[in-house]
Amino acid sequence: MSDNTRNRVQQDPLFADGSDQFISARSSVLSFPISPATHSHNLISSNILRLGSLNVRSLVSPTKQLNLFSILLSRALHGIILTETNLCSPAHRYICNPYLTSYHYHSWFTYSPIANRHSGVGIILHSSLAMYVVKKKFYSDRLIGLTLQLPGKRNILLIGGYIPPVSSSNHSIIADCYSTLISWIRLAHSSDHSVLLGGDLNADLESFLKQLTATHPGSSPLNPLFKFLHEQRFDDLCELDNLSLVPSPTFRSSSSGSLSRLDYIWISLFFPIPHLWSSVSDLTDVISTDHFLIIAHFDFLELRDHHAPRQRCRTNYDFHSATPAQKESFTSAVSSMLPDVSVISCTRSLNQLWHQFKSALLSASRSHFPRINVSLSRPKAISHELQPYTRLNNSLTHFMISLRKLVTISQLQLAWSRFFVDFKPAFLSLFPDQLCLLNNLPDPLNLDDIFTKFKTTSMKSAVAERNKNFYENKGKFISSSLNRERRCIVLDRVLVVNLPDSPKLLVAPEEIKAAAITHFQNVVGPSVSPFDSFTSLPLRWQK
């Protein structure tokens, strides 16, 4: 064995525990029933996004790592939050290698400088999600925060946390974890980020809710983290029993066998990816832990609807241009993919049935309808139903703009005649019951008479208004007769220079008005006219 090979084996944590040995790392990867390419294709093309949370009760053993990865593959998880990993440095860098690399997963782990029980957090994401991670932060060996910039300018803070069990020595650690979590969430909200929080919080939400709604809550304080999540209207993504509507437990005590909830997945209000349903699975026969696996199922169609920022188009399926045969095939394909109503299990939620129906519609559309690429950098195309109305509106708008270039009545008559021939049948095809509107429009052949009547009416109206002003508004009559308009200037700043100290710039309206009055009274003076009597006016104005 070469020195390089010997060093690699010594650094690989899969061989750190003498109780579990493997022939080779590559043979372990090949032992999985699904190939890396097939697994990645299934996750990327999946209509459901699956995110899990599991307390693994130490991830040091190679057997645990192998079992964990088999869960990732068998459950087709896009990501998982791991708690109580109990990892030390530098072993955390090599967890689940080479499985993660071969199957296109990325990992983030915290670690302790020394061996420590009840510690350690990890987040594993498939490349279909990991590609959106732009920032990461850690708090001790208790919290991990990953910032994801999803397409459509939707940002998510994904938090994995492990709060240690309550004991006399852990009060300060628990308080610090709570305060850090709350500060991270507040900062995310201030930056318009949605939040997903998952992990083992070692606290029972049902006890908190009973204490919150009790008439006499007692002397014990409320859990500050649950109190904050409740005030911020976070959604607890628990699995509900269909009959009792009680949340399913996530922990079974190994000593007493009692069930409770310690592991959670929470999402903030208006989370950008719709949550469909959640499931809880007992993995005792797969991996040694007394905690259950929580899987939150989200609508991946909603996420994939917005392509990556580098892509500038999206694909639509054109139902309107499909042939009758294609529409009939589409209907048959949807029916074949939907389950029979008589055999639908009562345990399936409405969200599951709806998502299956939506997935069937999308799958059948891809197979039977023509595809249209829609640019994301240009305005969206007008819907099929509105296109005739839009064409009619554009035609009328174009004609109105062309009228600005016409200078004679004959040009107007010719243009209106050409436009009206096509406009009238197109208008009646869309609005058959609005013939009265067309009847009120002028006939192109009568434009000369209409224009003459309009000109005569306008002249009479102007003469009548001027006669009225002669008796009632002499100033308006004179301005109209002289064809002059009243003009004025607006003073918004005045510089006063005749001050003993220094010049002063006036900007206040009342100060500007006072300075202007003083100037015209003392500097300009009254106006001087060469005519001091009626007889001194010219003969034309005397008459």
C-alpha positions as CSV (number, residue, x, y, z in Angstrom):
1,M,0.0,0.0,0.0
2,S,1.4,3.4,-0.9
3,D,1.9,6.3,1.5
4,N,-0.8,8.3,-0.1
5,T,-3.4,5.5,0.2
6,R,-2.4,4.8,3.8
7,N,-2.8,8.5,4.7
8,R,-6.2,8.7,3.0
9,V,-7.5,5.6,4.9
10,Q,-6.4,7.0,8.2
11,Q,-8.2,10.3,7.6
12,D,-11.4,8.7,6.5
13,P,-13.8,8.4,9.5
14,L,-15.4,5.4,7.9
15,F,-12.4,3.4,9.1
16,A,-12.0,5.2,12.4
17,D,-14.1,2.7,14.3
18,G,-12.5,-0.8,14.5
19,S,-15.9,-2.5,15.1
20,D,-17.0,-1.7,11.5
21,Q,-14.8,-2.4,8.5
22,F,-15.5,-2.2,4.8
23,I,-13.6,-3.7,2.0
24,S,-13.4,-0.4,0.1
25,A,-15.2,2.8,0.0
26,R,-16.0,2.4,-3.7
27,S,-17.6,-1.0,-3.2
28,S,-19.9,0.6,-0.6
29,V,-21.1,3.2,-3.1
30,L,-21.7,0.6,-5.7
31,S,-23.7,-1.5,-3.3
32,F,-26.7,0.9,-3.3
33,P,-29.5,-0.3,-5.6
34,I,-29.8,3.1,-7.4
35,S,-27.1,4.7,-9.5
36,P,-26.0,8.3,-8.7
37,A,-27.2,9.5,-12.1
38,T,-30.7,8.0,-11.7
39,H,-31.0,9.3,-8.2
40,S,-30.1,12.8,-9.2
41,H,-32.4,12.7,-12.1
42,N,-35.3,11.5,-9.9
43,L,-34.7,14.4,-7.4
44,I,-34.4,17.1,-10.0
45,S,-37.5,16.0,-11.9
46,S,-39.5,15.3,-8.8
47,N,-42.7,17.2,-8.3
48,I,-42.3,17.1,-4.5
49,L,-39.5,18.6,-2.5
50,R,-38.7,16.5,0.6
51,L,-36.9,17.9,3.6
52,G,-36.3,15.8,6.7
53,S,-35.1,16.2,10.3
54,L,-33.6,13.4,12.4
55,N,-31.7,13.0,15.7
56,V,-29.2,10.4,14.8
57,R,-27.8,9.9,18.4
58,S,-24.1,10.1,17.3
59,L,-22.8,9.8,13.7
60,V,-19.3,8.7,14.5
61,S,-19.8,5.0,13.7
62,P,-19.3,4.1,10.0
63,T,-22.4,1.9,10.2
64,K,-24.5,4.8,11.3
65,Q,-23.2,6.8,8.3
66,L,-24.0,4.0,5.9
67,N,-27.5,3.6,7.4
68,L,-28.1,7.3,7.2
69,F,-27.2,7.5,3.6
70,S,-29.4,4.5,2.8
71,I,-32.3,6.6,4.3
72,L,-31.4,9.5,2.1
73,L,-31.7,7.3,-1.0
74,S,-34.7,5.2,0.0
75,R,-36.7,8.3,1.0
76,A,-35.5,10.4,-1.9
77,L,-34.7,13.3,0.4
78,H,-33.5,16.6,-1.1
79,G,-32.2,17.6,2.3
80,I,-32.0,16.6,5.9
81,I,-31.2,18.3,9.2
82,L,-29.2,16.0,11.6
83,T,-28.9,16.6,15.3
84,E,-26.8,15.1,18.1
85,T,-24.1,14.1,15.7
86,N,-21.4,14.1,18.5
87,L,-18.6,14.9,16.0
88,C,-15.1,16.1,16.8
89,S,-12.7,17.9,14.5
90,P,-11.4,17.0,12.0
91,A,-13.6,13.9,11.5
92,H,-16.6,16.1,10.7
93,R,-15.0,17.0,7.3
94,Y,-15.2,13.4,6.0
95,I,-18.7,12.3,7.2
96,C,-20.4,10.0,4.7
97,N,-17.6,10.3,2.2
98,P,-17.5,9.2,-0.6
99,Y,-21.3,8.7,-0.6
100,L,-22.1,12.4,-0.6
101,T,-19.7,13.2,-3.5
102,S,-20.9,10.3,-5.6
103,Y,-24.6,11.1,-5.2
104,H,-24.1,14.9,-5.6
105,Y,-24.9,15.9,-2.0
106,H,-23.3,18.8,0.0
107,S,-22.9,18.9,3.8
108,W,-22.3,21.3,6.6
109,F,-21.5,20.1,10.1
110,T,-20.6,21.7,13.4
111,Y,-18.2,20.0,15.7
112,S,-16.7,20.1,19.3
113,P,-13.0,20.4,20.0
114,I,-13.4,17.5,22.3
115,A,-15.7,14.5,22.5
116,N,-19.1,15.7,23.8
117,R,-22.4,14.0,24.1
118,H,-25.6,15.9,23.3
119,S,-24.0,18.2,20.7
120,G,-23.5,18.6,17.0
121,V,-25.7,19.7,14.1
122,G,-25.5,18.9,10.4
123,I,-27.3,19.8,7.2
124,I,-27.1,17.7,4.0
125,L,-28.6,19.1,0.8
126,H,-28.7,17.7,-2.7
127,S,-27.1,19.8,-5.4
128,S,-30.5,20.8,-6.7
129,L,-30.9,22.8,-3.5
130,A,-27.2,23.3,-2.5
131,M,-26.7,25.3,-5.7
132,Y,-28.7,28.2,-4.2
133,V,-26.7,28.4,-0.9
134,V,-24.9,31.8,-0.8
135,K,-24.1,32.2,2.9
136,K,-23.5,30.1,5.9
137,K,-23.1,30.8,9.6
138,F,-22.5,28.7,12.7
139,Y,-23.1,29.1,16.4
140,S,-20.9,26.9,18.6
141,D,-21.8,23.3,17.9
142,R,-25.6,24.0,18.3
143,L,-26.8,25.9,15.3
144,I,-26.3,26.1,11.5
145,G,-27.8,28.8,9.2
146,L,-27.8,28.5,5.4
147,T,-29.1,31.4,3.3
148,L,-30.6,30.2,0.0
149,Q,-31.3,32.6,-2.8
150,L,-34.1,30.9,-4.8
151,P,-35.2,31.9,-8.3
152,G,-37.7,34.7,-8.4
153,K,-35.8,36.7,-5.8
154,R,-37.1,34.5,-3.0
155,N,-34.6,34.1,-0.1
156,I,-34.8,31.5,2.6
157,L,-32.8,31.1,5.9
158,L,-32.6,27.3,6.6
159,I,-31.7,26.7,10.2
160,G,-30.7,23.4,11.8
161,G,-30.6,23.4,15.6
162,Y,-30.0,21.1,18.5
163,I,-31.0,22.4,22.0
164,P,-29.5,20.1,24.8
165,P,-31.8,18.5,27.3
166,V,-32.7,20.6,30.4
167,S,-30.3,20.1,33.3
168,S,-28.7,22.1,36.0
169,S,-25.5,22.6,33.9
170,N,-27.3,23.5,30.6
171,H,-29.4,26.5,31.6
172,S,-26.9,29.1,30.2
173,I,-26.3,27.0,27.0
174,I,-30.0,26.7,26.4
175,A,-30.6,30.4,27.0
176,D,-27.8,31.3,24.6
177,C,-29.3,29.0,21.9
178,Y,-32.7,30.6,22.3
179,S,-31.4,34.1,22.1
180,T,-29.2,33.3,19.1
181,L,-32.1,31.6,17.3
182,I,-34.4,34.5,17.9
183,S,-31.9,37.1,16.8
184,W,-31.2,35.1,13.6
185,I,-34.9,35.0,12.8
186,R,-35.4,38.7,13.5
187,L,-32.5,39.5,11.2
188,A,-33.9,37.3,8.5
189,H,-37.3,39.0,8.7
190,S,-35.7,42.5,8.5
191,S,-34.0,41.4,5.3
192,D,-37.2,40.0,3.9
193,H,-36.1,36.4,4.2
194,S,-38.4,33.5,4.9
195,V,-37.3,31.0,7.6
196,L,-37.3,27.2,7.9
197,L,-36.3,25.9,11.4
198,G,-35.7,22.2,12.0
199,G,-34.1,20.0,14.5
200,D,-34.3,18.6,18.0
201,L,-35.5,21.3,20.4
202,N,-35.8,19.0,23.5
203,A,-39.1,20.7,24.5
204,D,-42.7,19.6,24.3
205,L,-44.9,22.0,22.3
206,E,-48.1,20.5,23.7
207,S,-47.1,21.4,27.2
208,F,-46.4,24.9,26.1
209,L,-49.8,25.2,24.5
210,K,-51.6,23.9,27.6
211,Q,-49.6,26.4,29.7
212,L,-50.4,29.2,27.2
213,T,-54.2,28.6,27.3
214,A,-54.5,27.7,31.0
215,T,-56.6,30.0,33.2
216,H,-53.8,29.9,35.8
217,P,-50.5,29.2,34.0
218,G,-48.6,28.8,37.2
219,S,-45.1,30.1,38.2
220,S,-43.0,28.3,35.5
221,P,-42.0,30.7,32.7
222,L,-43.1,30.1,29.1
223,N,-40.6,28.6,26.7
224,P,-39.1,31.7,25.1
225,L,-38.5,30.1,21.7
226,F,-42.0,28.6,21.4
227,K,-43.4,31.9,22.6
228,F,-41.5,33.8,19.9
229,L,-42.5,31.4,17.1
230,H,-46.1,31.5,18.3
231,E,-46.1,35.4,18.2
232,Q,-44.5,35.4,14.8
233,R,-47.2,33.0,13.5
234,F,-44.8,30.2,12.5
235,D,-46.4,27.1,11.2
236,D,-45.6,23.8,12.9
237,L,-45.3,21.2,10.1
238,C,-46.3,18.2,12.2
239,E,-48.1,15.1,11.0
240,L,-51.7,14.9,12.3
241,D,-53.5,11.7,13.0
242,N,-56.5,11.6,10.7
243,L,-58.9,10.4,13.4
244,S,-57.8,12.3,16.5
245,L,-56.2,15.2,14.7
246,V,-53.4,15.0,17.4
247,P,-49.8,15.6,16.2
248,S,-47.8,12.4,15.9
249,P,-45.0,11.9,18.4
250,T,-41.3,12.2,17.3
251,F,-39.6,10.5,20.2
252,R,-39.9,7.3,22.2
253,S,-38.2,7.0,25.5
254,S,-35.9,4.0,25.6
255,S,-36.4,3.6,29.4
256,S,-40.1,4.1,29.8
257,G,-41.4,3.7,26.2
258,S,-43.4,6.9,26.5
259,L,-44.0,9.0,23.4
260,S,-43.6,12.8,23.1
261,R,-42.6,15.4,20.6
262,L,-39.0,16.8,20.7
263,D,-38.2,17.2,17.0
264,Y,-39.9,19.8,14.8
265,I,-39.9,21.6,11.4
266,W,-41.3,25.1,11.5
267,I,-41.8,27.6,8.6
268,S,-42.4,31.3,8.8
269,L,-45.5,33.1,7.6
270,F,-45.8,33.4,3.8
271,F,-43.2,30.7,3.1
272,P,-42.5,30.9,-0.6
273,I,-42.7,27.1,-1.3
274,P,-46.2,25.7,-0.4
275,H,-46.2,23.0,2.2
276,L,-48.2,19.9,1.2
277,W,-48.1,17.5,4.1
278,S,-45.7,15.9,6.6
279,S,-44.9,12.4,7.7
280,V,-43.3,10.8,10.7
281,S,-41.4,7.4,10.4
282,D,-40.0,5.1,13.0
283,L,-36.6,4.0,11.8
284,T,-35.7,1.7,14.6
285,D,-35.1,-1.2,12.3
286,V,-32.9,0.9,10.0
287,I,-30.7,3.1,12.3
288,S,-30.2,3.0,16.1
289,T,-32.0,6.0,17.4
290,D,-35.0,6.6,19.7
291,H,-36.1,9.6,17.6
292,F,-38.4,9.5,14.5
293,L,-37.7,10.9,11.1
294,I,-39.8,13.9,10.1
295,I,-40.3,14.6,6.4
296,A,-42.0,17.8,5.2
297,H,-43.2,17.6,1.7
298,F,-43.3,20.8,-0.4
299,D,-44.6,21.7,-3.8
300,F,-41.4,21.5,-6.0
301,L,-43.5,22.6,-9.0
302,E,-43.7,26.0,-7.4
303,L,-40.0,26.2,-7.1
304,R,-39.2,24.9,-10.5
305,D,-41.6,27.3,-12.1
306,H,-38.9,30.0,-11.7
307,H,-35.8,29.0,-13.5
308,A,-32.3,29.7,-12.4
309,P,-31.3,33.4,-12.8
310,R,-29.0,32.5,-15.8
311,Q,-31.9,31.2,-17.8
312,R,-34.0,33.7,-19.6
313,C,-37.0,31.7,-20.7
314,R,-39.6,29.4,-19.4
315,T,-41.7,26.7,-21.0
316,N,-45.5,26.8,-21.4
317,Y,-47.8,24.2,-22.9
318,D,-50.2,25.6,-25.5
319,F,-53.6,24.1,-25.0
320,H,-55.3,26.4,-27.5
321,S,-53.2,25.4,-30.5
322,A,-53.5,21.7,-29.7
323,T,-55.5,19.5,-32.1
324,P,-58.7,17.7,-31.0
325,A,-56.8,14.4,-31.1
326,Q,-54.1,15.8,-28.8
327,K,-56.7,17.1,-26.3
328,E,-58.4,13.7,-26.2
329,S,-55.1,12.0,-25.6
330,F,-54.3,14.5,-22.9
331,T,-57.6,13.7,-21.1
332,S,-57.0,9.9,-21.3
333,A,-53.5,10.3,-19.9
334,V,-54.7,12.4,-16.9
335,S,-57.4,9.8,-16.2
336,S,-54.9,6.9,-16.3
337,M,-52.5,8.6,-13.8
338,L,-55.2,9.4,-11.2
339,P,-56.3,6.7,-8.7
340,D,-59.8,5.3,-8.7
341,V,-62.0,7.1,-6.3
342,S,-63.2,3.9,-4.8
343,V,-59.7,2.8,-3.7
344,I,-58.4,6.1,-2.4
345,S,-57.3,5.6,1.2
346,C,-58.9,7.8,3.8
347,T,-55.4,8.4,5.3
348,R,-54.4,10.5,2.3
349,S,-54.7,14.2,2.8
350,L,-56.5,16.6,0.5
351,N,-53.1,18.2,-0.3
352,Q,-51.7,14.9,-1.5
353,L,-54.7,14.3,-3.8
354,W,-54.5,17.8,-5.2
355,H,-50.8,17.6,-5.8
356,Q,-51.2,14.2,-7.6
357,F,-53.9,15.8,-9.8
358,K,-51.6,18.8,-10.6
359,S,-48.7,16.5,-11.3
360,A,-50.9,14.4,-13.7
361,L,-51.9,17.5,-15.5
362,L,-48.3,18.7,-15.9
363,S,-47.0,15.3,-17.0
364,A,-49.8,14.9,-19.6
365,S,-49.3,18.4,-20.9
366,R,-45.6,17.7,-21.5
367,S,-46.5,14.6,-23.5
368,H,-49.4,15.9,-25.6
369,F,-49.4,19.7,-26.0
370,P,-47.1,21.9,-28.1
371,R,-44.4,23.8,-26.1
372,I,-43.9,27.5,-26.2
373,N,-40.8,29.2,-24.8
374,V,-41.7,32.5,-23.0
375,S,-38.9,35.0,-22.5
376,L,-38.4,36.1,-18.9
377,S,-36.7,39.4,-19.9
378,R,-39.7,40.6,-22.0
379,P,-43.3,41.3,-21.1
380,K,-45.5,38.2,-20.8
381,A,-47.5,37.3,-23.9
382,I,-51.1,38.2,-23.9
383,S,-53.5,35.3,-23.2
384,H,-55.2,33.6,-26.0
385,E,-58.7,34.9,-25.1
386,L,-57.6,38.6,-25.0
387,Q,-55.6,38.6,-28.3
388,P,-58.6,39.6,-30.5
389,Y,-59.5,42.5,-28.2
390,T,-55.9,43.6,-28.1
391,R,-55.6,43.6,-31.8
392,L,-58.7,45.7,-32.2
393,N,-57.4,48.2,-29.5
394,N,-54.0,48.4,-31.2
395,S,-55.6,49.1,-34.6
396,L,-57.7,51.9,-33.2
397,T,-54.7,53.4,-31.3
398,H,-52.6,53.3,-34.4
399,F,-55.3,55.1,-36.4
400,M,-55.7,57.8,-33.7
401,I,-51.9,58.5,-33.8
402,S,-52.0,58.8,-37.6
403,L,-54.6,61.5,-37.4
404,R,-51.9,63.9,-36.1
405,K,-50.2,63.9,-39.5
406,L,-53.4,64.8,-41.5
407,V,-53.9,68.5,-42.4
408,T,-56.9,68.6,-44.7
409,I,-60.4,67.3,-44.6
410,S,-59.9,65.2,-47.7
411,Q,-57.0,63.4,-46.1
412,L,-59.1,62.7,-43.0
413,Q,-62.0,61.5,-45.2
414,L,-59.7,59.0,-47.1
415,A,-58.0,57.7,-44.0
416,W,-61.3,57.2,-42.1
417,S,-62.9,55.4,-45.1
418,R,-60.0,52.9,-45.3
419,F,-60.0,52.3,-41.5
420,F,-63.7,52.0,-41.1
421,V,-64.0,49.2,-43.7
422,D,-62.0,46.8,-41.6
423,F,-62.9,48.2,-38.1
424,K,-66.6,47.7,-38.4
425,P,-66.8,43.9,-39.0
426,A,-64.0,43.3,-36.5
427,F,-65.9,45.3,-33.8
428,L,-69.2,43.6,-34.5
429,S,-67.6,40.1,-34.3
430,L,-66.5,40.9,-30.7
431,F,-69.4,43.0,-29.6
432,P,-72.4,41.9,-31.7
433,D,-74.9,43.6,-29.4
434,Q,-73.3,47.1,-29.6
435,L,-74.3,48.1,-33.1
436,C,-75.7,51.3,-31.7
437,L,-72.2,52.5,-30.9
438,L,-71.2,52.2,-34.5
439,N,-74.3,54.0,-35.7
440,N,-73.2,57.0,-33.6
441,L,-69.9,57.2,-35.4
442,P,-69.7,59.5,-38.5
443,D,-70.1,58.0,-41.9
444,P,-66.9,58.5,-44.0
445,L,-68.9,59.9,-46.9
446,N,-70.5,62.7,-44.8
447,L,-67.3,64.1,-43.2
448,D,-67.4,67.3,-45.4
449,D,-70.9,68.2,-44.1
450,I,-69.9,67.2,-40.5
451,F,-66.8,69.4,-40.6
452,T,-68.7,72.4,-42.0
453,K,-71.4,72.2,-39.3
454,F,-68.7,71.8,-36.6
455,K,-66.9,74.9,-38.0
456,T,-70.0,77.0,-38.1
457,T,-71.1,75.9,-34.6
458,S,-67.6,76.7,-33.2
459,M,-67.6,80.2,-34.7
460,K,-71.1,81.0,-33.4
461,S,-70.1,79.8,-29.9
462,A,-67.0,81.9,-29.9
463,V,-68.9,85.1,-31.0
464,A,-71.6,84.5,-28.4
465,E,-68.9,84.1,-25.6
466,R,-67.2,87.3,-26.7
467,N,-70.5,89.3,-26.7
468,K,-71.2,87.9,-23.2
469,N,-67.7,89.0,-21.9
470,F,-68.3,92.5,-23.3
471,Y,-71.1,93.1,-20.8
472,E,-70.0,90.9,-17.9
473,N,-66.2,90.6,-18.0
474,K,-64.4,93.6,-19.6
475,G,-60.9,92.3,-18.8
476,K,-61.5,88.9,-20.5
477,F,-63.1,90.7,-23.5
478,I,-60.1,93.0,-24.0
479,S,-57.6,90.0,-23.6
480,S,-59.6,88.0,-26.2
481,S,-59.9,91.0,-28.6
482,L,-56.1,91.6,-28.5
483,N,-55.3,87.9,-28.7
484,R,-53.0,88.3,-25.7
485,E,-52.5,85.9,-22.8
486,R,-51.6,86.9,-19.3
487,R,-48.1,85.9,-18.4
488,C,-46.3,85.9,-15.2
489,I,-43.1,84.6,-13.5
490,V,-42.7,82.6,-10.3
491,L,-40.2,83.8,-7.7
492,D,-39.0,81.0,-5.5
493,R,-35.8,82.7,-4.3
494,V,-34.8,86.4,-3.9
495,L,-31.3,87.8,-3.1
496,V,-31.5,91.0,-1.0
497,V,-28.2,92.9,-1.3
498,N,-29.0,96.3,0.3
499,L,-28.5,95.0,3.9
500,P,-26.0,96.5,6.3
501,D,-24.4,93.2,7.3
502,S,-24.3,91.0,4.2
503,P,-26.6,89.8,1.4
504,K,-29.4,87.5,2.3
505,L,-31.1,84.8,0.2
506,L,-34.8,84.5,0.8
507,V,-36.6,81.2,0.2
508,A,-39.7,81.4,2.4
509,P,-42.8,82.4,0.3
510,E,-44.0,85.0,2.7
511,E,-40.6,86.7,2.8
512,I,-40.3,86.7,-1.0
513,K,-43.7,88.3,-1.3
514,A,-42.9,91.0,1.2
515,A,-39.6,91.8,-0.5
516,A,-41.2,91.9,-4.0
517,I,-43.9,94.4,-2.7
518,T,-41.2,96.6,-1.1
519,H,-39.1,96.5,-4.3
520,F,-42.0,97.6,-6.6
521,Q,-43.2,100.3,-4.2
522,N,-39.9,101.9,-3.5
523,V,-37.7,101.1,-6.5
524,V,-39.8,100.6,-9.6
525,G,-42.6,103.0,-8.7
526,P,-46.0,103.4,-10.4
527,S,-46.3,102.9,-14.1
528,V,-46.3,106.0,-16.3
529,S,-48.7,106.2,-19.3
530,P,-48.4,108.8,-22.1
531,F,-52.2,109.2,-22.2
532,D,-53.7,111.2,-19.3
533,S,-57.2,111.6,-20.7
534,F,-59.7,109.9,-23.1
535,T,-59.3,112.6,-25.7
536,S,-55.5,111.9,-25.8
537,L,-56.0,108.4,-27.0
538,P,-55.6,107.7,-30.8
539,L,-58.7,108.1,-32.9
540,R,-59.0,104.4,-33.5
541,W,-59.3,103.7,-29.7
542,Q,-61.6,106.6,-29.1
543,K,-64.1,105.0,-31.4
